[in-house]
């Protein structure tokens, strides 16, 4: 039996590059293959180098491509949907599994529809953050037959084996949502999380159908733990993993790193844990093991991760640097003490400046993530965030426009304020949407002016830091210089203006300027025309609305 696991496109539909290996599907593929099942991964975000995509170099780029995303959803002949059709027709899976975040729901619906068009008898099962948190909505989408909630390795194996056997005792599979013969929705008992995540097979990174599109380091994404113990009101990690954190052993982590280092050529690793260093004693053991496994054997590696400002210190930073850390990202979220209380993040200005001092002494680059547009934000609280940013020495800052996700305390707060109308139109629900407005006390047009100014200032901040920091980084990592020069040359070549064909009778060549997506009207965002929805027609999408509600404050 053949299972096709699909990661829906999102940035690619915006016309933007965002290449990585979908590690969650890798875990499912590893579990299926370990159980003797045939499996393949289709990563809808993975693009061919010849595609006309842009590098997203600043905050504004993401918003200017929003209309391209809307157009792609409405175009049944878009080349990505044609690729999806071709993949399903050629692979001929017996089961299609789709993972999705909330912002990817429209693309996942289209893929489900295409799968049914190719073979209406093929079951489609959804999993991932959105399906886990909104199972009732998900099972009621057209062309969705089953929903797998929360940790999926055991669920997908049991489901595939039952499908292959011809049995249909779906009630025996923990974590499954399905419909019985009378079309009644049935929620099976939730599956208990595996207490020992070291027992989970390593992700199968060889299952991807387009391996030629990856560079070795794209396979370097890893998890060293599952779960996050903090009670942040804006993050849905606990909706997927719970607040109980489970760690892999240093030996198990090093074994996976060694495997993909030797077999796939990975030299740069990216740890996707919600918080990378919450338990200091464990972190020290992990870094000691990494040092013994690679640098002390004359095999230098690099890595990056995300953590909290109160989860680092001088000794830990020194170990990180020795083990190959090239970048740490801190989720600060806001510079307003009042907003921090509502978010329950527990980060203060003193903690931010402490982490900054640790990074300075260690000589390590770092990034900081922020959000603006919380339900209780005011111009004054957003100004506090920007004032904090101006005091930072990090390499770059990221600012997201707040998006509340279902099942979270802050989502309910936004609902109480009348800022969310259900059912939600997911095509406008992401950090990349200029429709975002979930602020009670700032009118829509004023908020969009404030947001545009904040993003512009953040871009200027990053541009100032980038040139010097990039030069320092390349000097410290000379093996990356040839690749960087190659990318610069390719980008310069692609952006060069080419003369168009000379019209008959013309004495000089006509130069056609390269086109860019139009700058969005934040105050008057585009509304889908009724005649445009040829592809999404027949899929239950709620009406477009103006007060809409993604890498990463998105659901992971």
ABEGO torsion letter per residue (X at the ends): XBBBBBBBBAAAAAGBBBBBBBAAAAAAAAAAAAAGBBBBBBBAABBBAABBBBBBABAAAAAAAAAAAAAAAABAABAAAAAAAAAAAAAGBABBBBBBBAAAAAAAAAAAAAAAAABAABBBBBBEAAAAABAAAAAABBGBABBBBEBAAAAAAAAAAAAAAGBABAAABBGBBBBBAAGBBBBBBBBBBBABAAABBBBBAAABABAAABBAAAAABBBABBEBABABAABAAAAAAEABBBBBBAAAAAAAAAAAAAAAGBABBBBABABABABAAAAAAAAAAAAAAAAAAGBBBBBBBBBBAAABBAAAAAAAAAAGBABBBBBAGBABAAAAAAAGAGBBAAAAAAAAAAAAAAGBBBBBBBBBGBAABBAAAAAAAAAAAAABABABBBBBBBBBBBGBAAAAAAAAAGABBOBBBAAABBAABAABBABAABBAAAAAAAAAAAAAAAAAAAAAAAAAAAAAAAAABAAAAAAAAAAAAAAAAAABBBBBBBBBGBABBBBBBBBBBBBBBAABBBBBBAAAAAAABGBBBBBBBABBXXXXXBBX
